[in-house]
């Protein structure tokens, strides 16, 4: 059995399940994954973590003590920015793994840059093929959403720091891309963008677990519109069309808050923003909030819903988001419920929704109103809704099929 060393910034049980699902299906195809990643204290994909046995987690600064965690974070941030501390520490551990296993190739997966330099140096030192997988790239963000930490009340300083960090991240990433044997990414827009920096860029979408996300007919006593995820910024995800449409339907007495619910499964900061928006549109009585839930519980929530909400924004223009195709998109498709995409991105999402016949990518309040009333009527008549998707097109987004796509690239790189 061949072995691949997977070096990534996040791995189950934390968020970003792309590599976790790859590891789930690799052994079926005679490949064994050996994983090195940063420890992140989240349990979103705890069930998936059980599928992956050979994983090394590096705890750079996590602690139950807030003061210790903050102090460590500042130290690691500065040491990493000036001296590449995180990569240096990961390289030492990775060398041990390479020497203990007969590694055939290296796969590095990230949403930004770390740990690409680790993979690059190991690839050159041990003369192993290198594949880079980019789940997100800096170019897709309209603002500085890729910079996760900001100093409250210091906008000018934040922009200065973001500019310095972004320039450095570009340089680090593009240096690795130039030498990579192959680059994989998550949307056609990402492929075209990265072709400016790499010679062999391939498309492998995010997807759904076919063992977990299965369409079921569930009779529900309420019409539920469900959203699972964060609200990073209004430039990336804009829910206003929904709130405006619900406000109109409320005023016309077309919907009843005892039967018509919008439910958000999200974090505290996002919930605060959603609550304020709902209050401004005078529809607070229609909205419910829940915290994050483990991934293995999401299928039941989606199947028990009447409509699934995708939040995005236009993909054209300097201030627009670009090519964002999150995991939830494909999990929504798999359960065959009507998908409401707000606002129509005019790009990859719109095309996917149209080709799979999975719902509506909305441009106007009127479109949203009509779609809501149509599906609300369907629920009132049947007790459930169902979207007649193109199952053949949806099946191409199965994580099992995507593992085969990765394997094809593995074999091509080895052969060359």
Buried (B, 14 or more C-beta within 10 A) or exposed (E): EBBBBBBBBBBBBBBBBBBBBBBBBBBEBEBBBBBBBBBBEEBBBBBBBEBBEBBBBBEBBBBEEEEEBEEBBEEBBEBBEEEBBBBBBBBEBBBEBBEEBEBBBBBBBBBBBBBBBBBBBBBEEBEBBBBBBBBBBBBBBBBBBBBEEBEEEEEEEBBEBBEEBBEEBBEBBBEBBEEBBBBBBBBBBBBEBBEEBBEBBBBBBBBBBBEBBEBEEBEBEBBBBBBBBBBBBBBBBBBBBBBBBBBBBBEEEBBEBEBBBBBBBBEEEBBEBBBEBBEEBEBEEBBEBEEBEEBBEBBEBBBBBBBBBBBBBBBEEEEBBBBBBBBBBBBBBBBBBBBBBBBBBBBBBBBBBEEBBBBBBBBEBEBBBBBBBEBBEBBEEEBBBBBEBEEEBBBEBBBBBBBEBBBEBBEBBEEE
